[in-house]
């Protein structure tokens, strides 16, 4: 009964296994020789690009942080300069205010002195005019009372001066 066995559908023939193994090894050799080096080159290139990108990103990050620090330093310097300028402006404003106050005080003093001088000059002028009017009036009255003409200049002056001295001596004790 076992004379001729039929080939099993599950177990392959030895020739097929050998042929399959040779084909597989041939395919593996071709892949190892041509495809794997290309994959390795691509992998290496991509790795370098990624590492270069990461390194470049880190450099840019460091540069950005450096620029941020420079910006903060410049901003701090600008704020300090602005504060100095404000302080200088306040000091200068105080100096100007003080100078203007001194000038105004000097101007006020000058105006008051000038006013006093004008008042003194006007007073002297009024006193001189009053003396002249008083002298004429006194001469006229004295001429009428005495009955003689006091037109003579020297006599008139003497009379007027004497009258004013008497008037001054009478008014001086009244002031005390």
C-alpha positions in Angstrom: 0.0 0.0 0.0 2.7 2.3 0.4 4.2 1.9 -2.9 4.0 5.2 -4.3 3.4 8.0 -2.0 1.9 11.1 -3.0 3.6 14.3 -2.3 2.3 16.1 0.8 0.7 19.5 0.2 2.2 20.8 3.4 5.8 19.7 3.1 7.7 21.2 0.1 10.1 19.4 -2.1 13.8 19.6 -1.3 14.5 21.2 -4.7 11.9 23.9 -3.9 13.4 24.6 -0.5 17.0 24.9 -2.0 15.8 27.1 -4.9 13.9 29.3 -2.4 16.9 29.5 -0.1 19.2 30.5 -3.0 16.7 33.1 -4.3 16.4 34.5 -0.8 20.1 34.7 -0.3 20.5 36.3 -3.7 17.8 38.9 -2.8 19.4 39.5 0.6 22.8 40.0 -1.0 21.4 42.5 -3.6 19.5 44.4 -0.8 22.7 44.4 1.4 24.9 45.6 -1.5 22.6 48.3 -3.0 19.6 49.2 -0.9 21.0 49.2 2.7 23.9 51.6 1.9 21.4 54.0 0.4 19.1 53.7 3.4 22.1 54.2 5.7 23.1 57.3 3.7 19.6 58.8 3.8 19.4 58.0 7.5 22.7 59.6 8.2 21.8 62.7 6.1 18.4 63.0 7.9 20.1 62.6 11.3 22.6 65.3 10.4 19.9 67.6 9.2 17.9 67.0 12.4 20.9 67.4 14.6 22.0 70.5 12.6 18.4 71.9 12.9 18.4 71.2 16.7 21.9 72.8 17.0 20.8 75.8 14.9 17.7 76.1 17.0 19.7 76.0 20.2 22.1 78.7 18.7 19.1 80.8 17.7 17.6 80.3 21.2 20.8 81.4 22.8 21.1 84.4 20.5 17.5 85.3 21.2 18.2 85.1 25.0 21.3 87.2 24.5 19.4 89.8 22.5 16.6 89.8 25.1 19.2 90.5 27.8 20.8 93.3 25.7 17.3 94.7 25.2 16.7 94.6 29.0 20.0 96.2 29.6 19.4 99.0 27.1 15.9 99.5 28.5 17.4 99.8 32.0 20.0 102.2 30.8 17.3 104.3 29.0 15.2 104.4 32.2 18.2 105.4 34.2 19.1 108.1 31.6 15.5 109.3 31.6 15.6 109.5 35.4 18.8 111.5 35.3 17.3 113.9 32.7 14.2 114.4 34.9 16.4 115.0 37.9 18.6 117.5 36.0 15.5 119.2 34.7 14.1 119.6 38.2 17.3 121.0 39.5 17.6 123.4 36.5 13.9 124.4 37.0 14.7 125.1 40.7 17.7 127.2 39.7 15.7 129.1 37.1 12.9 129.7 39.6 15.4 131.0 42.2 17.0 133.2 39.7 13.6 134.6 38.6 12.7 135.1 42.2 15.9 137.0 42.9 15.4 139.1 39.7 11.8 139.9 40.7 12.9 140.9 44.2 15.7 143.1 42.7 13.2 144.6 40.3 10.7 145.3 43.1 13.3 146.9 45.2 14.4 149.1 42.3 10.8 150.1 41.5 10.2 150.9 45.2 13.4 153.0 45.4 12.5 154.7 42.1 9.0 155.5 43.5 10.5 156.9 46.7 12.9 159.0 44.7 10.0 160.3 42.6 7.9 161.0 45.7 10.8 162.8 47.3 11.4 164.9 44.2 7.6 165.7 44.0 7.5 166.5 47.7 10.5 168.9 47.3 8.9 170.5 44.2 5.5 170.9 46.0 7.3 172.3 49.1 9.2 174.8 46.9 6.0 175.8 45.1 4.1 176.1 48.4 6.9 178.2 49.8 6.8 180.5 46.8 3.0 180.7 46.9 3.1 181.2 50.7 5.8 183.8 50.3 3.8 185.8 47.7 0.7 185.5 49.8 2.6 186.5 52.9 4.1 189.5 51.1 0.7 190.6 49.8 -0.9 190.3 53.2 2.0 191.9 54.9 1.9 194.8 52.4 -1.8 195.3 53.1 -1.3 195.1 56.8 1.8 197.2 57.0 0.6 199.5 54.3 3.9 199.8 52.5 5.1 198.1 49.4 7.3 195.1 49.9 8.1 194.7 46.3 11.8 195.1 46.9 13.2 191.6 46.3 15.7 191.6 49.2 13.2 192.9 51.7 10.6 190.5 50.5 12.9 187.5 50.7 14.0 188.4 54.2 10.3 188.8 55.3 9.3 185.6 53.7 12.2 183.6 55.2 11.5 185.1 58.6 7.8 184.2 58.3 8.6 180.6 57.3 11.1 180.2 60.1 8.5 181.3 62.6 6.0 179.0 61.0 8.4 176.1 61.2 9.3 176.8 64.8 5.6 177.0 65.7 4.7 173.7 63.9 7.9 171.8 65.1 6.8 171.6 68.8 3.3 170.6 67.6 4.7 167.6 65.8 6.4 166.3 68.9 
